[in-house]
């Protein structure tokens, strides 16, 4: 195994452990607002996370 393969494997293992023990994201300032004349509700909020993986939901 070459040095670059060892480095890649070590980085993958460290990344796995770093995300496994990351803190949960914190949701704050949740504000629901119903659209007039509909049953639809728009929700806005703030999210604080210690990881860089964020997912956008619509």
N, C-alpha and C positions, 0 to 999 in steps of 0.2 A: 504494500500500500504506500502510495507516495505521500509526501508532506501535505500537498494540497487536499488530498482525500481525507487525511487525518484532521486537518483544520476544518474542513467542511462538516465532517461528522461531529467534531467537538462543538462547533457552532450550532448545529441542529439540536444536539442534546441540551446545551445551555439555554437555547431559546425555548425549548419545551418546558424546562424547569422554571424559567422566569415567568412564563405565562400561566403555569399551573398554580403559582403562589401569588399572583397579582391580586390586588384588592378589587372588590366589586365596584362597578361604576355607581356613582351617586346621582340620583335624579332630584332636581330641585325646581322650585318656581313653576309647578304644574298649573296651567291655566286652561280650563275647558271653556269653549264658547260654541253654543248651538247656532247653526246658520238659520236665519229667520225663514219661517215657512217650510222648513224641512226637518227631518229626523237626524240630520248629519251633525256631528260634533267635531270641531277642530280642537286639537290639544297641542299646546306649545309648552316646552319645558327646557330647562338647562341640564346638561349632562356633564359630569366631571369624571374622567377615567384616567387611570395610570398607564393604560396600554394604548397602542396606536391603531388598534383594529376597531373601527366603528362601522356600523351597518345602518344604512338609511332605509326606513320603512315608509311606504306611502299608503 
